Amino acid sequence: MAVHAALRHRGVGTTLLTRLERLLATQGFQNISAITSASSHTYEPTRQFWRGRGYAPVLQLEDLWETDTALVLTKALTP
């Protein structure tokens, strides 16, 4: 998921994510995960976005990408 730079910090990403989480929860899904860069300084705002919405880091994948370590974050969904 990404939001165009001109539309960031207006709640667009949060709204999209909230609606997706609700939809998945109503369909019986119990968890949702996201994957992003684990170490690149340019992805720090992305990591903050996910953490700020209740996603917790659970796994780092060293060999997924050639240029960076991947970070998997997850969140429990509530019906």
All heavy atoms as a GROMACS GRO file, in nm:
protein
  621
    1MET      N    1   0.084  -0.116   0.000
    1MET     CA    2   0.000   0.000   0.000
    1MET      C    3   0.089   0.123   0.000
    1MET      O    4   0.190   0.127   0.070
    1MET     CB    5  -0.088   0.001   0.125
    1MET     CG    6  -0.183   0.117   0.128
    1MET     SD    7  -0.291   0.113   0.272
    1MET     CE    8  -0.196   0.213   0.384
    2ALA      N    9   0.051   0.220  -0.077
    2ALA     CA   10   0.124   0.346  -0.079
    2ALA      C   11   0.026   0.459  -0.106
    2ALA      O   12  -0.076   0.439  -0.172
    2ALA     CB   13   0.232   0.344  -0.185
    3VAL      N   14   0.058   0.574  -0.055
    3VAL     CA   15  -0.022   0.694  -0.079
    3VAL      C   16   0.069   0.795  -0.149
    3VAL      O   17   0.183   0.815  -0.109
    3VAL     CB   18  -0.076   0.753   0.054
    3VAL    CG1   19  -0.146   0.886   0.032
    3VAL    CG2   20  -0.169   0.653   0.121
    4HIS      N   21   0.019   0.855  -0.255
    4HIS     CA   22   0.095   0.956  -0.329
    4HIS      C   23   0.145   1.063  -0.233
    4HIS      O   24   0.073   1.105  -0.141
    4HIS     CB   25   0.006   1.019  -0.437
    4HIS     CG   26   0.081   1.104  -0.532
    4HIS    ND1   27   0.118   1.233  -0.503
    4HIS    CD2   28   0.127   1.078  -0.657
    4HIS    CE1   29   0.183   1.284  -0.606
    4HIS    NE2   30   0.190   1.192  -0.700
    5ALA      N   31   0.267   1.107  -0.253
    5ALA     CA   32   0.331   1.204  -0.163
    5ALA      C   33   0.245   1.329  -0.141
    5ALA      O   34   0.241   1.383  -0.030
    5ALA     CB   35   0.469   1.241  -0.216
    6ALA      N   36   0.176   1.373  -0.243
    6ALA     CA   37   0.094   1.494  -0.230
    6ALA      C   38  -0.028   1.474  -0.140
    6ALA      O   39  -0.087   1.571  -0.094
    6ALA     CB   40   0.048   1.541  -0.369
    7LEU      N   41  -0.064   1.349  -0.114
    7LEU     CA   42  -0.182   1.321  -0.032
    7LEU      C   43  -0.150   1.266   0.106
    7LEU      O   44  -0.240   1.235   0.183
    7LEU     CB   45  -0.272   1.221  -0.106
    7LEU     CG   46  -0.325   1.267  -0.241
    7LEU    CD1   47  -0.400   1.155  -0.310
    7LEU    CD2   48  -0.413   1.390  -0.224
    8ARG      N   49  -0.023   1.257   0.139
    8ARG     CA   50   0.016   1.202   0.268
    8ARG      C   51  -0.017   1.298   0.383
    8ARG      O   52  -0.029   1.418   0.362
    8ARG     CB   53   0.166   1.169   0.269
    8ARG     CG   54   0.197   1.052   0.180
    8ARG     CD   55   0.342   1.015   0.182
    8ARG     NE   56   0.366   0.917   0.076
    8ARG     CZ   57   0.479   0.903   0.010
    8ARG    NH1   58   0.581   0.982   0.038
    8ARG    NH2   59   0.490   0.813  -0.084
    9HIS      N   60  -0.032   1.240   0.500
    9HIS     CA   61  -0.061   1.315   0.624
    9HIS      C   62  -0.199   1.378   0.620
    9HIS      O   63  -0.222   1.481   0.684
    9HIS     CB   64   0.047   1.418   0.654
    9HIS     CG   65   0.184   1.360   0.657
    9HIS    ND1   66   0.228   1.279   0.758
    9HIS    CD2   67   0.286   1.366   0.567
    9HIS    CE1   68   0.351   1.239   0.732
    9HIS    NE2   69   0.388   1.290   0.617
   10ARG      N   70  -0.290   1.317   0.546
   10ARG     CA   71  -0.429   1.363   0.540
   10ARG      C   72  -0.527   1.255   0.582
   10ARG      O   73  -0.648   1.271   0.568
   10ARG     CB   74  -0.463   1.410   0.398
   10ARG     CG   75  -0.383   1.528   0.352
   10ARG     CD   76  -0.426   1.570   0.215
   10ARG     NE   77  -0.342   1.679   0.166
   10ARG     CZ   78  -0.362   1.740   0.052
   10ARG    NH1   79  -0.462   1.704  -0.026
   10ARG    NH2   80  -0.282   1.836   0.015
   11GLY      N   81  -0.474   1.142   0.628
   11GLY     CA   82  -0.560   1.034   0.673
   11GLY      C   83  -0.601   0.935   0.565
   11GLY      O   84  -0.677   0.843   0.592
   12VAL      N   85  -0.550   0.953   0.444
   12VAL     CA   86  -0.588   0.864   0.334
   12VAL      C   87  -0.543   0.720   0.362
   12VAL      O   88  -0.622   0.626   0.352
   12VAL     CB   89  -0.530   0.914   0.199
   12VAL    CG1   90  -0.556   0.815   0.087
   12VAL    CG2   91  -0.586   1.051   0.165
   13GLY      N   92  -0.416   0.701   0.397
   13GLY     CA   93  -0.365   0.568   0.424
   13GLY      C   94  -0.435   0.503   0.543
   13GLY      O   95  -0.470   0.384   0.538
   14THR      N   96  -0.456   0.580   0.647
   14THR     CA   97  -0.525   0.528   0.765
   14THR      C   98  -0.667   0.486   0.730
   14THR      O   99  -0.714   0.379   0.773
   14THR     CB  100  -0.525   0.632   0.878
   14THR    OG1  101  -0.389   0.661   0.912
   14THR    CG2  102  -0.599   0.582   1.001
   15THR      N  103  -0.737   0.566   0.652
   15THR     CA  104  -0.874   0.533   0.611
   15THR      C  105  -0.877   0.406   0.528
   15THR      O  106  -0.959   0.316   0.552
   15THR     CB  107  -0.937   0.650   0.533
   15THR    OG1  108  -0.943   0.764   0.618
   15THR    CG2  109  -1.077   0.615   0.485
   16LEU      N  110  -0.788   0.394   0.430
   16LEU     CA  111  -0.782   0.274   0.347
   16LEU      C  112  -0.754   0.150   0.432
   16LEU      O  113  -0.819   0.046   0.418
   16LEU     CB  114  -0.674   0.288   0.240
   16LEU     CG  115  -0.702   0.384   0.126
   16LEU    CD1  116  -0.576   0.405   0.043
   16LEU    CD2  117  -0.815   0.333   0.040
   17LEU      N  118  -0.657   0.162   0.521
   17LEU     CA  119  -0.619   0.050   0.605
   17LEU      C  120  -0.731   0.010   0.701
   17LEU      O  121  -0.762  -0.109   0.718
   17LEU     CB  122  -0.492   0.084   0.683
   17LEU     CG  123  -0.431  -0.029   0.764
   17LEU    CD1  124  -0.397  -0.149   0.676
   17LEU    CD2  125  -0.307   0.022   0.836
   18THR      N  126  -0.795   0.106   0.762
   18THR     CA  127  -0.905   0.079   0.855
   18THR      C  128  -1.018   0.006   0.784
   18THR      O  129  -1.074  -0.091   0.836
   18THR     CB  130  -0.956   0.210   0.918
   18THR    OG1  131  -0.849   0.271   0.989
   18THR    CG2  132  -1.073   0.185   1.012
   19ARG      N  133  -1.052   0.051   0.665
   19ARG     CA  134  -1.159  -0.015   0.589
   19ARG      C  135  -1.120  -0.158   0.550
   19ARG      O  136  -1.202  -0.249   0.556
   19ARG     CB  137  -1.195   0.067   0.466
   19ARG     CG  138  -1.268   0.195   0.503
   19ARG     CD  139  -1.309   0.273   0.382
   19ARG     NE  140  -1.376   0.397   0.422
   19ARG     CZ  141  -1.421   0.485   0.338
   19ARG    NH1  142  -1.408   0.467   0.208
   19ARG    NH2  143  -1.480   0.594   0.381
   20LEU      N  144  -0.995  -0.177   0.510
   20LEU     CA  145  -0.948  -0.311   0.476
   20LEU      C  146  -0.953  -0.402   0.598
   20LEU      O  147  -1.001  -0.515   0.589
   20LEU     CB  148  -0.806  -0.305   0.420
   20LEU     CG  149  -0.740  -0.440   0.392
   20LEU    CD1  150  -0.820  -0.519   0.287
   20LEU    CD2  151  -0.596  -0.420   0.349
   21GLU      N  152  -0.905  -0.353   0.711
   21GLU     CA  153  -0.906  -0.433   0.833
   21GLU      C  154  -1.049  -0.472   0.872
   21GLU      O  155  -1.074  -0.588   0.908
   21GLU     CB  156  -0.840  -0.356   0.948
   21GLU     CG  157  -0.691  -0.340   0.931
   21GLU     CD  158  -0.628  -0.249   1.035
   21GLU    OE1  159  -0.702  -0.186   1.115
   21GLU    OE2  160  -0.505  -0.241   1.035
   22ARG      N  161  -1.142  -0.381   0.863
   22ARG     CA  162  -1.282  -0.411   0.897
   22ARG      C  163  -1.340  -0.514   0.801
   22ARG      O  164  -1.410  -0.607   0.844
   22ARG     CB  165  -1.366  -0.283   0.892
   22ARG     CG  166  -1.343  -0.192   1.009
   22ARG     CD  167  -1.432  -0.070   1.001
   22ARG     NE  168  -1.392   0.028   1.101
   22ARG     CZ  169  -1.416   0.158   1.092
   22ARG    NH1  170  -1.481   0.206   0.986
   22ARG    NH2  171  -1.377   0.239   1.186
   23LEU      N  172  -1.313  -0.498   0.673
   23LEU     CA  173  -1.362  -0.593   0.573
   23LEU      C  174  -1.308  -0.733   0.600
   23LEU      O  175  -1.383  -0.831   0.600
   23LEU     CB  176  -1.322  -0.547   0.433
   23LEU     CG  177  -1.358  -0.641   0.318
   23LEU    CD1  178  -1.510  -0.654   0.305
   23LEU    CD2  179  -1.296  -0.591   0.189
   24LEU      N  180  -1.179  -0.743   0.624
   24LEU     CA  181  -1.119  -0.873   0.651
   24LEU      C  182  -1.174  -0.935   0.780
   24LEU      O  183  -1.201  -1.055   0.786
   24LEU     CB  184  -0.967  -0.861   0.658
   24LEU     CG  185  -0.897  -0.826   0.526
   24LEU    CD1  186  -0.749  -0.801   0.549
   24LEU    CD2  187  -0.919  -0.934   0.422
   25ALA      N  188  -1.191  -0.853   0.882
   25ALA     CA  189  -1.244  -0.904   1.010
   25ALA      C  190  -1.386  -0.958   0.992
   25ALA      O  191  -1.419  -1.064   1.047
   25ALA     CB  192  -1.242  -0.794   1.116
   26THR      N  193  -1.469  -0.889   0.914
   26THR     CA  194  -1.606  -0.937   0.893
   26THR      C  195  -1.609  -1.066   0.811
   26THR      O  196  -1.706  -1.140   0.817
   26THR     CB  197  -1.694  -0.831   0.823
   26THR    OG1  198  -1.642  -0.804   0.694
   26THR    CG2  199  -1.704  -0.705   0.905
   27GLN      N  200  -1.503  -1.094   0.738
   27GLN     CA  201  -1.495  -1.217   0.660
   27GLN      C  202  -1.426  -1.329   0.737
   27GLN      O  203  -1.400  -1.436   0.683
   27GLN     CB  204  -1.422  -1.191   0.528
   27GLN     CG  205  -1.500  -1.099   0.436
   27GLN     CD  206  -1.430  -1.075   0.304
   27GLN    OE1  207  -1.324  -1.130   0.276
   27GLN    NE2  208  -1.489  -0.992   0.222
   28GLY      N  209  -1.393  -1.303   0.864
   28GLY     CA  210  -1.340  -1.407   0.950
   28GLY      C  211  -1.188  -1.412   0.963
   28GLY      O  212  -1.135  -1.498   1.033
   29PHE      N  213  -1.118  -1.320   0.900
   29PHE     CA  214  -0.973  -1.317   0.916
   29PHE      C  215  -0.940  -1.270   1.056
   29PHE      O  216  -1.004  -1.182   1.111
   29PHE     CB  217  -0.909  -1.225   0.812
   29PHE     CG  218  -0.912  -1.280   0.673
   29PHE    CD1  219  -1.021  -1.258   0.591
   29PHE    CD2  220  -0.806  -1.355   0.624
   29PHE    CE1  221  -1.025  -1.310   0.463
   29PHE    CE2  222  -0.809  -1.407   0.496
   29PHE     CZ  223  -0.920  -1.385   0.415
   30GLN      N  224  -0.836  -1.330   1.114
   30GLN     CA  225  -0.798  -1.297   1.252
   30GLN      C  226  -0.673  -1.212   1.262
   30GLN      O  227  -0.650  -1.148   1.364
   30GLN     CB  228  -0.779  -1.425   1.331
   30GLN     CG  229  -0.906  -1.505   1.342
   30GLN     CD  230  -0.887  -1.635   1.418
   30GLN    OE1  231  -0.776  -1.672   1.454
   30GLN    NE2  232  -0.996  -1.706   1.442
   31ASN      N  233  -0.591  -1.212   1.157
   31ASN     CA  234  -0.465  -1.136   1.157
   31ASN      C  235  -0.441  -1.074   1.021
   31ASN      O  236  -0.491  -1.123   0.920
   31ASN     CB  237  -0.347  -1.229   1.191
   31ASN     CG  238  -0.357  -1.284   1.330
   31ASN    OD1  239  -0.337  -1.214   1.426
   31ASN    ND2  240  -0.390  -1.412   1.340
   32ILE      N  241  -0.361  -0.970   1.021
   32ILE     CA  242  -0.319  -0.904   0.898
   32ILE      C  243  -0.171  -0.872   0.912
   32ILE      O  244  -0.123  -0.843   1.022
   32ILE     CB  245  -0.403  -0.777   0.869
   32ILE    CG1  246  -0.368  -0.719   0.732
   32ILE    CG2  247  -0.390  -0.676   0.981
   32ILE    CD1  248  -0.464  -0.607   0.687
   33SER      N  249  -0.098  -0.879   0.802
   33SER     CA  250   0.046  -0.853   0.805
   33SER      C  251   0.084  -0.754   0.696
   33SER      O  252   0.016  -0.741   0.595
   33SER     CB  253   0.125  -0.982   0.784
   33SER     OG  254   0.100  -1.071   0.890
   34ALA      N  255   0.194  -0.686   0.720
   34ALA     CA  256   0.252  -0.594   0.622
   34ALA      C  257   0.401  -0.622   0.615
   34ALA      O  258   0.461  -0.674   0.710
   34ALA     CB  259   0.228  -0.450   0.666
   35ILE      N  260   0.462  -0.587   0.503
   35ILE     CA  261   0.606  -0.606   0.488
   35ILE      C  262   0.665  -0.476   0.433
   35ILE      O  263   0.608  -0.412   0.346
   35ILE     CB  264   0.636  -0.727   0.396
   35ILE    CG1  265   0.784  -0.758   0.395
   35ILE    CG2  266   0.581  -0.706   0.257
   35ILE    CD1  267   0.817  -0.891   0.332
   36THR      N  268   0.778  -0.438   0.491
   36THR     CA  269   0.846  -0.315   0.449
   36THR      C  270   0.996  -0.330   0.474
   36THR      O  271   1.042  -0.433   0.522
   36THR     CB  272   0.789  -0.192   0.524
   36THR    OG1  273   0.842  -0.073   0.463
   36THR    CG2  274   0.821  -0.195   0.672
   37SER      N  275   1.070  -0.227   0.444
   37SER     CA  276   1.213  -0.226   0.468
   37SER      C  277   1.241  -0.225   0.618
   37SER      O  278   1.177  -0.152   0.694
   37SER     CB  279   1.276  -0.102   0.404
   37SER     OG  280   1.404  -0.078   0.456
   38ALA      N  281   1.338  -0.305   0.659
   38ALA     CA  282   1.372  -0.313   0.802
   38ALA      C  283   1.474  -0.208   0.844
   38ALA      O  284   1.479  -0.170   0.960
   38ALA     CB  285   1.425  -0.452   0.835
   39SER      N  286   1.557  -0.162   0.751
   39SER     CA  287   1.668  -0.078   0.795
   39SER      C  288   1.688   0.052   0.718
   39SER      O  289   1.751   0.143   0.769
   39SER     CB  290   1.798  -0.159   0.789
   39SER     OG  291   1.820  -0.206   0.658
   40SER      N  292   1.636   0.062   0.598
   40SER     CA  293   1.658   0.182   0.519
   40SER      C  294   1.601   0.304   0.592
   40SER      O  295   1.486   0.305   0.635
   40SER     CB  296   1.590   0.168   0.383
   40SER     OG  297   1.594   0.292   0.314
   41HIS      N  298   1.683   0.409   0.606
   41HIS     CA  299   1.637   0.529   0.676
   41HIS      C  300   1.522   0.597   0.603
   41HIS      O  301   1.438   0.662   0.664
   41HIS     CB  302   1.753   0.627   0.698
   41HIS     CG  303   1.800   0.692   0.572
   41HIS    ND1  304   1.885   0.629   0.483
   41HIS    CD2  305   1.774   0.814   0.519
   41HIS    CE1  306   1.909   0.710   0.380
   41HIS    NE2  307   1.843   0.821   0.400
   42THR      N  308   1.512   0.580   0.472
   42THR     CA  309   1.403   0.642   0.398
   42THR      C  310   1.269   0.576   0.428
   42THR      O  311   1.165   0.635   0.401
   42THR     CB  312   1.430   0.638   0.246
   42THR    OG1  313   1.448   0.503   0.205
   42THR    CG2  314   1.552   0.719   0.209
   43TYR      N  315   1.271   0.455   0.484
   43TYR     CA  316   1.148   0.385   0.518
   43TYR      C  317   1.109   0.400   0.665
   43TYR      O  318   1.013   0.339   0.710
   43TYR     CB  319   1.158   0.237   0.481
   43TYR     CG  320   1.133   0.212   0.334
   43TYR    CD1  321   1.236   0.226   0.242
   43TYR    CD2  322   1.007   0.177   0.288
   43TYR    CE1  323   1.214   0.206   0.107
   43TYR    CE2  324   0.985   0.156   0.153
   43TYR     CZ  325   1.088   0.170   0.063
   43TYR     OH  326   1.066   0.150  -0.070
   44GLU      N  327   1.179   0.481   0.740
   44GLU     CA  328   1.142   0.502   0.880
   44GLU      C  329   1.000   0.556   0.895
   44GLU      O  330   0.924   0.507   0.979
   44GLU     CB  331   1.243   0.593   0.952
   44GLU     CG  332   1.211   0.617   1.098
   44GLU     CD  333   1.198   0.488   1.180
   44GLU    OE1  334   1.266   0.388   1.149
   44GLU    OE2  335   1.119   0.487   1.277
   45PRO      N  336   0.957   0.654   0.812
   45PRO     CA  337   0.817   0.699   0.823
   45PRO      C  338   0.718   0.586   0.795
   45PRO      O  339   0.612   0.580   0.857
   45PRO     CB  340   0.806   0.810   0.718
   45PRO     CG  341   0.945   0.860   0.702
   45PRO     CD  342   1.033   0.738   0.718
   46THR      N  343   0.753   0.496   0.704
   46THR     CA  344   0.666   0.382   0.674
   46THR      C  345   0.656   0.290   0.794
   46THR      O  346   0.546   0.247   0.832
   46THR     CB  347   0.720   0.305   0.552
   46THR    OG1  348   0.731   0.394   0.442
   46THR    CG2  349   0.631   0.189   0.516
   47ARG      N  350   0.769   0.261   0.856
   47ARG     CA  351   0.766   0.177   0.976
   47ARG      C  352   0.686   0.244   1.087
   47ARG      O  353   0.608   0.179   1.159
   47ARG     CB  354   0.909   0.145   1.023
   47ARG     CG  355   0.983   0.052   0.926
   47ARG     CD  356   1.117   0.008   0.981
   47ARG     NE  357   1.213   0.116   0.996
   47ARG     CZ  358   1.298   0.155   0.900
   47ARG    NH1  359   1.299   0.096   0.782
   47ARG    NH2  360   1.384   0.253   0.923
   48GLN      N  361   0.699   0.374   1.103
   48GLN     CA  362   0.622   0.447   1.204
   48GLN      C  363   0.472   0.441   1.175
   48GLN      O  364   0.390   0.430   1.266
   48GLN     CB  365   0.669   0.592   1.212
   48GLN     CG  366   0.805   0.607   1.275
   48GLN     CD  367   0.851   0.753   1.276
   48GLN    OE1  368   0.776   0.844   1.244
   48GLN    NE2  369   0.976   0.774   1.314
   49PHE      N  370   0.437   0.451   1.046
   49PHE     CA  371   0.296   0.442   1.006
   49PHE      C  372   0.237   0.310   1.055
   49PHE      O  373   0.132   0.308   1.121
   49PHE     CB  374   0.282   0.453   0.855
   49PHE     CG  375   0.142   0.426   0.805
   49PHE    CD1  376   0.047   0.526   0.803
   49PHE    CD2  377   0.106   0.299   0.761
   49PHE    CE1  378  -0.083   0.501   0.758
   49PHE    CE2  379  -0.023   0.272   0.717
   49PHE     CZ  380  -0.117   0.374   0.715
   50TRP      N  381   0.302   0.200   1.023
   50TRP     CA  382   0.249   0.068   1.060
   50TRP      C  383   0.244   0.051   1.212
   50TRP      O  384   0.144   0.006   1.266
   50TRP     CB  385   0.331  -0.044   0.996
   50TRP     CG  386   0.315  -0.047   0.847
   50TRP    CD1  387   0.408  -0.015   0.752
   50TRP    CD2  388   0.197  -0.082   0.773
   50TRP    NE1  389   0.357  -0.028   0.626
   50TRP    CE2  390   0.227  -0.070   0.636
   50TRP    CE3  391   0.070  -0.123   0.810
   50TRP    CZ2  392   0.134  -0.097   0.536
   50TRP    CZ3  393  -0.024  -0.150   0.711
   50TRP    CH2  394   0.009  -0.136   0.576
   51ARG      N  395   0.351   0.089   1.280
   51ARG     CA  396   0.352   0.076   1.426
   51ARG      C  397   0.244   0.163   1.490
   51ARG      O  398   0.182   0.124   1.588
   51ARG     CB  399   0.489   0.111   1.481
   51ARG     CG  400   0.593   0.004   1.452
   51ARG     CD  401   0.727   0.039   1.513
   51ARG     NE  402   0.826  -0.062   1.485
   51ARG     CZ  403   0.944  -0.038   1.430
   51ARG    NH1  404   0.980   0.085   1.399
   51ARG    NH2  405   1.028  -0.137   1.408
   52GLY      N  406   0.224   0.280   1.435
   52GLY     CA  407   0.123   0.373   1.487
   52GLY      C  408  -0.019   0.323   1.471
   52GLY      O  409  -0.111   0.375   1.535
   53ARG      N  410  -0.038   0.222   1.388
   53ARG     CA  411  -0.170   0.165   1.367
   53ARG      C  412  -0.183   0.026   1.428
   53ARG      O  413  -0.269  -0.052   1.395
   53ARG     CB  414  -0.204   0.163   1.219
   53ARG     CG  415  -0.257   0.299   1.177
   53ARG     CD  416  -0.189   0.351   1.051
   53ARG     NE  417  -0.209   0.496   1.042
   53ARG     CZ  418  -0.117   0.585   1.082
   53ARG    NH1  419  -0.003   0.547   1.135
   53ARG    NH2  420  -0.140   0.713   1.070
   54GLY      N  421  -0.092  -0.002   1.522
   54GLY     CA  422  -0.102  -0.125   1.600
   54GLY      C  423  -0.029  -0.246   1.545
   54GLY      O  424  -0.042  -0.355   1.598
   55TYR      N  425   0.048  -0.229   1.440
   55TYR     CA  426   0.124  -0.340   1.383
   55TYR      C  427   0.255  -0.357   1.459
   55TYR      O  428   0.324  -0.259   1.487
   55TYR     CB  429   0.152  -0.316   1.235
   55TYR     CG  430   0.029  -0.331   1.149
   55TYR    CD1  431  -0.073  -0.238   1.153
   55TYR    CD2  432   0.016  -0.439   1.064
   55TYR    CE1  433  -0.187  -0.251   1.076
   55TYR    CE2  434  -0.098  -0.454   0.985
   55TYR     CZ  435  -0.199  -0.359   0.992
   55TYR     OH  436  -0.312  -0.374   0.916
   56ALA      N  437   0.287  -0.481   1.491
   56ALA     CA  438   0.408  -0.511   1.567
   56ALA      C  439   0.504  -0.590   1.480
   56ALA      O  440   0.463  -0.683   1.409
   56ALA     CB  441   0.374  -0.591   1.692
   57PRO      N  442   0.634  -0.556   1.486
   57PRO     CA  443   0.732  -0.634   1.410
   57PRO      C  444   0.743  -0.775   1.466
   57PRO      O  445   0.750  -0.794   1.588
   57PRO     CB  446   0.862  -0.556   1.428
   57PRO     CG  447   0.837  -0.453   1.531
   57PRO     CD  448   0.692  -0.446   1.559
   58VAL      N  449   0.742  -0.874   1.376
   58VAL     CA  450   0.749  -1.013   1.421
   58VAL      C  451   0.862  -1.092   1.355
   58VAL      O  452   0.900  -1.197   1.405
   58VAL     CB  453   0.616  -1.088   1.398
   58VAL    CG1  454   0.507  -1.033   1.487
   58VAL    CG2  455   0.574  -1.084   1.252
   59LEU      N  456   0.915  -1.041   1.244
   59LEU     CA  457   1.012  -1.120   1.170
   59LEU      C  458   1.094  -1.031   1.077
   59LEU      O  459   1.039  -0.939   1.016
   59LEU     CB  460   0.938  -1.226   1.087
   59LEU     CG  461   1.018  -1.320   0.999
   59LEU    CD1  462   1.107  -1.412   1.084
   59LEU    CD2  463   0.925  -1.401   0.911
   60GLN      N  464   1.224  -1.059   1.069
   60GLN     CA  465   1.309  -0.995   0.968
   60GLN      C  466   1.357  -1.102   0.871
   60GLN      O  467   1.399  -1.210   0.914
   60GLN     CB  468   1.428  -0.925   1.033
   60GLN     CG  469   1.389  -0.799   1.106
   60GLN     CD  470   1.509  -0.713   1.141
   60GLN    OE1  471   1.614  -0.722   1.081
   60GLN    NE2  472   1.491  -0.629   1.240
   61LEU      N  473   1.347  -1.073   0.744
   61LEU     CA  474   1.388  -1.166   0.639
   61LEU      C  475   1.513  -1.111   0.570
   61LEU      O  476   1.506  -1.013   0.498
   61LEU     CB  477   1.275  -1.185   0.538
   61LEU     CG  478   1.143  -1.235   0.596
   61LEU    CD1  479   1.034  -1.230   0.492
   61LEU    CD2  480   1.159  -1.374   0.652
   62GLU      N  481   1.625  -1.175   0.597
   62GLU     CA  482   1.754  -1.126   0.548
   62GLU      C  483   1.772  -1.145   0.397
   62GLU      O  484   1.838  -1.066   0.333
   62GLU     CB  485   1.867  -1.198   0.622
   62GLU     CG  486   1.864  -1.182   0.772
   62GLU     CD  487   1.893  -1.040   0.820
   62GLU    OE1  488   1.961  -0.965   0.749
   62GLU    OE2  489   1.846  -1.005   0.930
   63ASP      N  490   1.715  -1.250   0.341
   63ASP     CA  491   1.745  -1.284   0.202
   63ASP      C  492   1.630  -1.261   0.105
   63ASP      O  493   1.633  -1.310  -0.008
   63ASP     CB  494   1.789  -1.431   0.194
   63ASP     CG  495   1.917  -1.456   0.272
   63ASP    OD1  496   2.004  -1.368   0.270
   63ASP    OD2  497   1.928  -1.563   0.334
   64LEU      N  498   1.527  -1.189   0.145
   64LEU     CA  499   1.414  -1.166   0.056
   64LEU      C  500   1.450  -1.068  -0.056
   64LEU      O  501   1.416  -1.090  -0.171
   64LEU     CB  502   1.294  -1.114   0.135
   64LEU     CG  503   1.166  -1.095   0.055
   64LEU    CD1  504   1.116  -1.229   0.001
   64LEU    CD2  505   1.059  -1.031   0.142
   65TRP      N  506   1.518  -0.960  -0.019
   65TRP     CA  507   1.558  -0.859  -0.116
   65TRP      C  508   1.710  -0.849  -0.119
   65TRP      O  509   1.776  -0.865  -0.016
   65TRP     CB  510   1.501  -0.721  -0.079
   65TRP     CG  511   1.352  -0.717  -0.072
   65TRP    CD1  512   1.264  -0.777  -0.156
   65TRP    CD2  513   1.273  -0.646   0.024
   65TRP    NE1  514   1.135  -0.749  -0.119
   65TRP    CE2  515   1.137  -0.668  -0.009
   65TRP    CE3  516   1.303  -0.566   0.133
   65TRP    CZ2  517   1.033  -0.613   0.064
   65TRP    CZ3  518   1.200  -0.512   0.206
   65TRP    CH2  519   1.065  -0.534   0.172
   66GLU      N  520   1.764  -0.818  -0.233
   66GLU     CA  521   1.911  -0.805  -0.245
   66GLU      C  522   1.963  -0.678  -0.179
   66GLU      O  523   2.076  -0.675  -0.133
   66GLU     CB  524   1.951  -0.804  -0.393
   66GLU     CG  525   1.930  -0.937  -0.463
   66GLU     CD  526   1.973  -0.932  -0.607
   66GLU    OE1  527   2.047  -0.839  -0.647
   66GLU    OE2  528   1.932  -1.022  -0.682
   67THR      N  529   1.881  -0.576  -0.170
   67THR     CA  530   1.928  -0.445  -0.125
   67THR      C  531   1.897  -0.412   0.020
   67THR      O  532   1.949  -0.314   0.072
   67THR     CB  533   1.868  -0.334  -0.213
   67THR    OG1  534   1.725  -0.343  -0.206
   67THR    CG2  535   1.913  -0.348  -0.357
   68ASP      N  536   1.812  -0.490   0.085
   68ASP     CA  537   1.770  -0.454   0.220
   68ASP      C  538   1.710  -0.575   0.290
   68ASP      O  539   1.672  -0.673   0.227
   68ASP     CB  540   1.664  -0.342   0.214
   68ASP     CG  541   1.640  -0.273   0.346
   68ASP    OD1  542   1.706  -0.307   0.446
   68ASP    OD2  543   1.553  -0.185   0.352
   69THR      N  544   1.700  -0.567   0.420
   69THR     CA  545   1.632  -0.666   0.500
   69THR      C  546   1.486  -0.629   0.507
   69THR      O  547   1.451  -0.514   0.525
   69THR     CB  548   1.694  -0.671   0.641
   69THR    OG1  549   1.832  -0.702   0.631
   69THR    CG2  550   1.625  -0.774   0.728
   70ALA      N  551   1.399  -0.728   0.492
   70ALA     CA  552   1.254  -0.704   0.499
   70ALA      C  553   1.207  -0.719   0.643
   70ALA      O  554   1.257  -0.801   0.719
   70ALA     CB  555   1.183  -0.803   0.410
   71LEU      N  556   1.110  -0.638   0.677
   71LEU     CA  557   1.048  -0.643   0.811
   71LEU      C  558   0.901  -0.680   0.794
   71LEU      O  559   0.828  -0.615   0.720
   71LEU     CB  560   1.060  -0.507   0.879
   71LEU     CG  561   0.995  -0.494   1.016
   71LEU    CD1  562   1.064  -0.585   1.117
   71LEU    CD2  563   0.997  -0.349   1.063
   72VAL      N  564   0.858  -0.785   0.863
   72VAL     CA  565   0.720  -0.827   0.863
   72VAL      C  566   0.656  -0.778   0.993
   72VAL      O  567   0.711  -0.802   1.102
   72VAL     CB  568   0.706  -0.980   0.851
   72VAL    CG1  569   0.559  -1.021   0.854
   72VAL    CG2  570   0.775  -1.030   0.726
   73LEU      N  571   0.544  -0.708   0.980
   73LEU     CA  572   0.469  -0.659   1.095
   73LEU      C  573   0.331  -0.722   1.091
   73LEU      O  574   0.278  -0.747   0.982
   73LEU     CB  575   0.455  -0.507   1.091
   73LEU     CG  576   0.585  -0.428   1.083
   73LEU    CD1  577   0.610  -0.381   0.942
   73LEU    CD2  578   0.583  -0.312   1.178
   74THR      N  579   0.271  -0.746   1.206
   74THR     CA  580   0.139  -0.808   1.208
   74THR      C  581   0.050  -0.744   1.314
   74THR      O  582   0.098  -0.678   1.406
   74THR     CB  583   0.151  -0.961   1.231
   74THR    OG1  584   0.026  -1.023   1.202
   74THR    CG2  585   0.195  -0.993   1.371
   75LYS      N  586  -0.079  -0.767   1.296
   75LYS     CA  587  -0.178  -0.711   1.388
   75LYS      C  588  -0.296  -0.807   1.396
   75LYS      O  589  -0.340  -0.863   1.294
   75LYS     CB  590  -0.227  -0.575   1.334
   75LYS     CG  591  -0.335  -0.510   1.415
   75LYS     CD  592  -0.376  -0.379   1.350
   75LYS     CE  593  -0.489  -0.312   1.428
   75LYS     NZ  594  -0.525  -0.183   1.367
   76ALA      N  595  -0.349  -0.826   1.516
   76ALA     CA  596  -0.471  -0.906   1.534
   76ALA      C  597  -0.590  -0.820   1.494
   76ALA      O  598  -0.598  -0.702   1.528
   76ALA     CB  599  -0.484  -0.952   1.678
   77LEU      N  600  -0.683  -0.882   1.423
   77LEU     CA  601  -0.805  -0.811   1.382
   77LEU      C  602  -0.916  -0.842   1.481
   77LEU      O  603  -0.927  -0.954   1.531
   77LEU     CB  604  -0.848  -0.855   1.242
   77LEU     CG  605  -0.749  -0.824   1.131
   77LEU    CD1  606  -0.795  -0.886   1.000
   77LEU    CD2  607  -0.732  -0.674   1.115
   78THR      N  608  -1.000  -0.743   1.508
   78THR     CA  609  -1.113  -0.764   1.597
   78THR      C  610  -1.241  -0.758   1.515
   78THR      O  611  -1.256  -0.671   1.430
   78THR     CB  612  -1.116  -0.658   1.708
   78THR    OG1  613  -1.114  -0.528   1.648
   78THR    CG2  614  -0.998  -0.672   1.800
   79PRO      N  615  -1.333  -0.852   1.541
   79PRO     CA  616  -1.459  -0.855   1.463
   79PRO      C  617  -1.546  -0.735   1.488
   79PRO      O  618  -1.533  -0.662   1.579
   79PRO     CB  619  -1.527  -0.983   1.509
   79PRO     CG  620  -1.444  -1.043   1.616
   79PRO     CD  621  -1.323  -0.959   1.634
   0.00000   0.00000   0.00000
